[in-house]
């Protein structure tokens, strides 16, 4: 067996009602802190009220850009916090994680950003980071990177350090209750993607297999139940799938869907989950057509699992998944701002993306362009 390591938060709490433990656990890290929340502060009011004085709140209006991060750093460094909490979707968690990493580092964020920056290690240990996701999708509560947009470069890139993993992640599915269907669909398809890609990844391990394999059908089935209306059990299942995906990708990487997504998101500003959802079916089909050996076995298994949920054959499962998602309200790439004139640039940039290195097969540029056309 090939040796492997496991990267995960120091502590994970999962289940309905677990968020109630957050204030007491957070206070143990010190009296002063920063709470990063989404665009609607009311969803975080219960936590801010419970934590009391000494807390600075920061709103994350959208997926964070370098300008957002720089502005937040100038305020939070002056506050001199003992810890950083993020409560919200993947965007809020990314901003909170980046702040926890960079507040003590003091330097320019560009020193540490990958691809467009120097990618240097952090110069100081991050502050304790505590994550409470309110959507089921990115798994950012358990990963070691924060995704930051650089509109001037047309890219989204990561700030990455093993020490940025949360000290505490509290995944309470009740925090996702009432999430709008459009957000549930796009973030949920991201969660499904993030158990499929690590399972078929060339970097898969027995640990990531154990997390990802059982979650593939569970996630899609939960999404289909939630399409019909409120369903607490389906919310619980989707939250579990999202957590599994975050742990799996943190330890085995991703694939072509995410290789494309970072580039497309940086160029268009479209939501990450929607991009992943649009690409998942076409990428699965392209990978399956090109795969051999163990990769083919794994891709066949994924397609068979999806077929069992969708009520079709494995051969047509990728196309049926795409049809179902679009019928459920997911926009295609064209609706997300991707034009045919952009395809060549996207392919060239995606080929160098870190996520592409985990794809189970090497897809030539012509196939990658065909994926974009199909999505």
C-alpha positions in Angstrom: 0.0 0.0 0.0 1.4 3.4 -0.9 2.0 5.6 2.1 -0.3 8.5 2.7 -1.0 11.2 5.2 -4.3 12.7 6.7 -4.9 16.4 7.0 -8.0 17.3 9.0 -9.2 19.9 11.6 -8.2 19.3 15.2 -11.8 18.7 16.1 -15.0 18.2 14.0 -18.5 18.3 15.4 -21.3 17.1 13.2 -25.1 17.0 13.8 -28.2 19.0 14.4 -27.8 21.2 17.5 -24.0 21.1 17.6 -23.8 24.8 16.7 -25.1 25.6 20.1 -21.8 24.6 21.6 -19.9 27.1 19.4 -19.9 30.2 21.8 -18.3 28.3 24.7 -15.8 26.5 22.5 -14.8 29.7 20.8 -14.3 31.7 24.0 -11.7 29.1 25.1 -9.4 30.6 22.5 -9.4 34.1 24.1 -11.7 37.2 24.6 -11.1 39.0 21.3 -12.0 37.7 17.9 -13.3 38.3 14.4 -16.5 36.8 13.0 -16.8 36.7 9.3 -20.3 36.2 8.0 -22.2 36.3 4.8 -24.0 39.2 3.2 -27.0 38.8 5.6 -25.7 39.5 9.1 -29.0 38.4 10.7 -28.0 34.7 10.1 -25.0 35.2 12.3 -26.7 37.4 14.9 -27.2 34.5 17.4 -23.5 33.8 17.4 -22.4 37.5 17.6 -24.9 38.1 20.5 -23.6 35.0 22.4 -19.9 35.9 22.0 -20.5 39.4 23.4 -18.0 42.3 23.5 -14.6 42.1 22.0 -15.9 40.8 18.7 -15.4 42.5 15.3 -17.8 41.4 12.6 -16.8 41.4 8.9 -19.4 40.9 6.1 -18.4 38.8 3.1 -20.7 40.0 0.3 -19.5 37.6 -2.4 -16.6 35.3 -3.3 -13.6 37.2 -1.8 -11.2 39.1 -4.0 -7.8 40.3 -3.2 -9.2 43.8 -2.6 -11.7 42.4 -0.2 -9.0 40.5 1.7 -6.7 43.5 1.8 -9.4 45.8 3.2 -10.4 43.2 5.8 -6.8 42.7 6.9 -6.3 46.5 7.5 -9.3 46.5 9.9 -8.8 43.1 11.6 -5.0 43.6 12.3 -5.8 46.7 14.2 -8.3 44.8 16.3 -5.6 42.3 17.4 -7.9 39.3 17.6 -7.1 36.0 19.4 -9.1 34.0 16.9 -11.2 34.1 13.7 -14.6 32.5 13.2 -16.3 32.2 9.8 -20.0 31.4 9.6 -21.5 31.2 6.1 -21.0 29.6 2.8 -17.8 28.8 1.1 -17.0 32.5 0.4 -17.2 33.5 4.0 -15.2 30.5 5.1 -12.5 31.3 2.5 -12.2 34.9 3.7 -12.2 33.9 7.4 -9.5 31.3 6.8 -7.4 33.7 4.8 -7.6 36.3 7.6 -6.7 33.8 10.2 -3.6 32.9 8.2 -2.5 36.5 7.3 -3.3 38.6 10.3 -0.2 37.4 12.1 1.9 37.2 8.9 1.8 41.0 8.5 3.2 41.0 4.9 1.5 41.5 1.5 -1.0 38.7 0.6 0.7 38.5 -2.8 3.7 37.0 -1.2 1.7 33.9 -0.3 -0.8 33.5 -3.1 -0.2 30.7 -5.6 0.1 31.2 -9.4 0.0 35.0 -9.5 2.0 35.6 -6.4 5.1 34.1 -4.9 3.4 31.2 -3.1 5.7 31.6 -0.1 4.9 29.8 3.2 3.3 31.9 5.9 5.8 33.7 8.1 3.9 33.1 11.4 1.5 30.5 12.7 -2.2 31.4 11.8 -4.7 32.4 14.4 -7.1 29.7 15.6 -9.7 29.3 12.9 -13.2 28.0 13.7 -15.7 27.2 10.8 -19.4 26.9 10.8 -20.8 26.3 7.2 -24.3 27.4 6.4 -24.4 25.7 3.0 -23.5 22.2 1.9 -21.0 22.4 -0.8 -17.4 23.6 -0.7 -16.2 21.6 2.3 -14.0 24.7 3.1 -14.4 24.1 6.8 -11.9 21.2 6.6 -9.5 22.2 3.9 -6.1 24.0 4.2 -6.6 26.6 1.4 -8.6 29.7 0.9 -9.6 30.7 -2.6 -9.2 34.4 -3.5 -10.3 36.1 -6.7 -8.0 38.4 -8.7 -10.2 40.1 -11.3 -7.3 42.0 -12.8 -5.6 38.7 -13.6 -8.9 36.9 -14.5 -8.1 34.1 -12.0 -9.0 32.6 -8.7 -6.1 31.3 -6.8 -5.3 29.7 -3.4 -3.6 30.8 -0.3 -2.5 27.5 1.0 -0.7 26.2 4.2 -1.1 23.1 6.3 -1.4 25.3 9.4 -4.5 27.0 8.0 -6.7 23.9 8.7 -9.4 24.8 11.2 -8.9 24.1 14.9 -12.6 23.4 15.1 -15.2 22.7 12.4 -18.9 22.6 13.5 -21.1 21.1 10.7 -24.7 21.6 11.9 -27.1 20.8 9.1 -29.7 22.9 10.8 -27.7 26.0 9.7 -28.5 25.0 6.1 -32.3 24.8 6.6 -34.1 27.3 4.5 -31.3 27.7 2.1 -32.8 28.8 -1.3 -33.1 26.1 -3.9 -30.7 27.8 -6.4 -28.0 27.9 -3.8 -28.8 24.4 -2.6 -28.6 23.0 -6.1 -25.3 24.7 -7.1 -23.5 24.1 -3.8 -24.9 20.6 -3.6 -23.6 19.7 -7.0 -20.2 21.0 -5.9 -20.5 18.6 -2.9 -21.3 15.7 -5.3 -18.4 16.7 -7.5 -16.1 16.8 -4.5 -16.8 13.2 -3.6 -16.5 12.0 -7.3 -13.3 13.7 -8.2 -11.3 12.5 -5.2 -12.6 9.0 -5.7 -11.4 8.8 -9.3 -8.3 11.0 -8.7 -4.9 9.7 -9.6 -4.0 10.7 -6.0 -6.8 8.7 -4.3 -5.9 6.9 -1.0 -7.7 4.3 1.1 -8.7 7.1 3.5 -10.3 9.2 0.7 -11.9 6.2 -0.9 -13.6 5.4 2.4 -15.0 8.9 2.6 -15.9 9.5 -1.0 -17.2 6.2 -2.4 -20.3 5.9 -0.1 -21.2 9.5 -0.4 -21.6 9.8 -4.2 -25.1 8.3 -4.5 -26.1 9.7 -1.1 -25.4 13.3 -2.2 -27.3 13.2 -5.5 -30.2 11.4 -3.8 -30.4 14.0 -1.1 -30.4 16.8 -3.7 -33.2 15.2 -5.6 -35.2 14.9 -2.4 -34.6 18.6 -1.6 -35.9 19.5 -5.0 -39.3 18.4 -3.8 -39.2 20.7 -0.7 -38.0 21.0 2.8 -36.5 17.8 4.1 -34.4 17.7 7.3 -33.0 14.3 6.7 -31.9 15.2 3.2 -30.2 18.3 4.6 -28.4 16.1 7.1 -27.2 13.8 4.3 -26.1 16.6 2.0 -24.1 18.2 4.9 -22.4 14.9 5.6 -21.6 14.5 1.9 -20.1 18.0 1.8 -18.0 17.3 4.9 -16.7 14.0 3.3 -15.9 15.8 0.1 -13.9 18.5 1.9 -11.9 15.9 3.8 -11.4 13.8 0.7 -10.2 16.7 -1.5 -7.9 17.9 1.2 -6.1 14.6 1.1 -6.3 13.5 -2.6 -7.0 16.5 -4.7 -9.6 17.0 -7.4 -9.7 16.9 -11.2 -10.7 18.6 -14.4 -14.0 20.0 -13.1 -12.1 22.1 -10.6 -9.2 22.7 -12.9 -11.7 24.5 -15.2 -13.7 26.1 -12.4 -11.0 28.2 -10.9 -10.2 29.7 -14.3 -13.8 30.2 -15.4 -14.7 31.7 -12.0 -11.9 34.2 -12.3 -12.8 35.2 -15.8 -16.6 35.5 -15.4 -17.2 36.0 -11.7 -19.8 33.2 -11.8 -20.6 31.2 -8.7 -18.2 28.3 -8.1 -20.8 25.7 -7.4 -22.8 26.5 -10.5 -19.7 26.2 -12.7 -18.8 22.8 -11.2 -22.4 21.6 -11.6 -22.4 22.6 -15.3 -19.1 20.8 -15.9 -19.6 17.6 -14.0 -21.5 15.6 -16.6 -19.4 16.5 -19.6 -16.1 15.9 -17.7 -17.3 12.5 -16.4 -18.2 11.5 -20.0 -14.8 12.7 -21.3 -12.9 10.9 -18.6 -14.8 7.7 -19.0 -14.2 7.7 -22.8 -10.5 8.1 -22.3 -9.9 5.9 -19.2 -8.3 2.5 -18.9 -7.4 0.1 -16.1 -8.2 1.2 -12.5 -9.4 4.7 -13.6 -11.9 3.1 -16.0 -13.1 0.7 -13.2 -13.6 3.7 -10.8 -15.4 5.8 -13.5 -17.6 2.9 -14.4 -18.5 2.5 -10.7 -19.3 6.2 -10.4 -21.5 6.2 -13.4 -23.3 3.0 -12.2 -24.0 4.7 -8.8 -25.4 7.8 -10.5 -27.5 5.7 -12.8 -29.0 4.0 -9.9 -30.2 7.3 -8.5 -31.2 8.8 -11.8 -33.0 5.7 -13.1 -30.9 5.2 -16.3 -28.0 3.1 -17.6 -24.4 3.8 -16.6 -23.6 4.7 -20.2 -26.0 7.7 -20.3 -25.6 8.7 -16.6 -23.3 11.7 -17.2 -25.7 13.1 -19.9 -28.8 12.4 -17.7 -27.1 14.1 -14.7 -26.6 17.2 -16.9 -30.2 17.1 -18.2 -31.6 16.7 -14.6 -29.5 19.6 -13.3 -30.5 22.0 -16.0 -34.2 21.0 -15.6 -33.8 21.7 -11.9 -32.6 25.3 -12.6 -28.8 25.1 -13.0 -27.5 27.4 -15.7 -25.2 26.2 -18.4 -21.8 27.7 -19.1 -23.1 30.1 -21.7 -25.6 31.5 -19.2 -22.7 31.9 -16.7 -20.9 34.1 -19.1 -18.6 31.7 -21.0 -18.5 32.4 -24.7 -16.9 30.2 -27.5 -14.3 32.9 -28.0 -13.1 32.2 -24.4 -12.7 28.5 -24.8 -9.1 28.4 -26.0 -7.9 30.7 -23.2 -9.8 28.7 -20.6 -8.3 25.5 -21.8 -4.7 26.9 -21.9 -5.0 28.2 -18.3 -6.8 25.1 -17.0 -4.1 22.8 -18.2 -1.8 24.4 -15.7 -4.2 24.4 -12.8 -3.2 22.3 -9.7 -6.5 20.5 -9.7 -6.0 19.2 -13.2 -3.0 17.2 -12.0 -5.3 14.9 -10.1 -7.6 14.1 -13.1 -7.6 10.3 -13.7 -6.6 10.7 -17.3 -4.7 13.3 -19.4 -7.2 15.0 -21.6 -5.8 16.7 -24.7 -6.8 20.3 -25.5 -9.3 19.3 -28.2 -11.2 17.1 -25.7 -11.1 19.9 -23.1 -12.6 22.3 -25.6 -15.3 19.7 -26.4 -16.1 19.6 -22.7 -16.6 23.3 -22.6 -18.8 23.1 -25.7 -20.9 20.4 -24.1 -21.3 22.2 -20.8 
